[in-house]
Amino acid sequence: MKIKEKIENHVAVLALSGKMMGGPETTALQDHVRGLINDGILNVVIDLGEVKWMNSSGMGVLMACMTSLSNANGKLVLARVTEKVESLLMITQLIKVFSTFETVDRALSSFSA
């Protein structure tokens, strides 16, 4: 899994690509989010448009990222959720926990609303 970061108006956009299947790759995402929190960036969009598959470990890392940001008074939203990942969110009922947006731009505008 690869992570590309860009910052727009104090919101970090993390574009992920590959598979989120646990292990050191997914813990890298959690470490990345902790680093953003330490830098004072508390609002994060995770772009899942290039994530091919995710298992329960990947879901757990998303939950951990969301919890870390919530505890710091921040917010995490998901953008461009693929059909496979969306079905996993629905099965696990996590679709009710995460705010999801069709595009990164819509996700970004949710922070100014």
PECORCOR-V157342 format. One record per residue. N is the residue number from 0. RES is the residue in one letter. D_CENTER is the distance of its C-alpha to the mean C-alpha in Angstrom with 2 decimals. Layout:
# PECORCOR-V157342
N,RES,D_CENTER ; N,RES,D_CENTER
This chain:
# PECORCOR-V157342
0,M,13.05 ; 1,K,12.85 ; 2,I,10.59 ; 3,K,11.94 ; 4,E,11.55 ; 5,K,13.33 ; 6,I,14.10 ; 7,E,15.44 ; 8,N,17.33 ; 9,H,15.72 ; 10,V,12.14 ; 11,A,10.05 ; 12,V,8.59 ; 13,L,7.02 ; 14,A,8.48 ; 15,L,8.40 ; 16,S,11.71 ; 17,G,13.78 ; 18,K,13.41 ; 19,M,11.26 ; 20,M,14.43 ; 21,G,14.50 ; 22,G,16.71 ; 23,P,16.49 ; 24,E,13.91 ; 25,T,11.09 ; 26,T,12.59 ; 27,A,12.38 ; 28,L,8.60 ; 29,Q,9.59 ; 30,D,12.55 ; 31,H,10.93 ; 32,V,9.09 ; 33,R,12.56 ; 34,G,14.26 ; 35,L,12.66 ; 36,I,13.78 ; 37,N,17.12 ; 38,D,17.44 ; 39,G,17.10 ; 40,I,13.90 ; 41,L,12.44 ; 42,N,10.36 ; 43,V,6.98 ; 44,V,5.71 ; 45,I,3.19 ; 46,D,6.43 ; 47,L,7.29 ; 48,G,10.90 ; 49,E,12.28 ; 50,V,11.01 ; 51,K,14.39 ; 52,W,13.99 ; 53,M,12.18 ; 54,N,14.35 ; 55,S,14.42 ; 56,S,13.57 ; 57,G,10.23 ; 58,M,9.72 ; 59,G,11.17 ; 60,V,8.90 ; 61,L,5.83 ; 62,M,8.78 ; 63,A,10.03 ; 64,C,7.30 ; 65,M,7.72 ; 66,T,11.38 ; 67,S,11.79 ; 68,L,10.68 ; 69,S,12.83 ; 70,N,15.61 ; 71,A,15.67 ; 72,N,15.94 ; 73,G,12.63 ; 74,K,9.99 ; 75,L,6.29 ; 76,V,6.14 ; 77,L,5.20 ; 78,A,7.87 ; 79,R,10.44 ; 80,V,9.84 ; 81,T,12.80 ; 82,E,15.72 ; 83,K,15.58 ; 84,V,12.06 ; 85,E,12.98 ; 86,S,16.18 ; 87,L,14.63 ; 88,L,12.70 ; 89,M,16.16 ; 90,I,18.16 ; 91,T,16.36 ; 92,Q,16.43 ; 93,L,12.76 ; 94,I,12.85 ; 95,K,14.74 ; 96,V,12.25 ; 97,F,9.13 ; 98,S,10.01 ; 99,T,9.68 ; 100,F,11.42 ; 101,E,13.52 ; 102,T,13.14 ; 103,V,11.31 ; 104,D,14.54 ; 105,R,14.43 ; 106,A,10.98 ; 107,L,12.56 ; 108,S,15.73 ; 109,S,14.34 ; 110,F,14.38 ; 111,S,18.03 ; 112,A,19.15
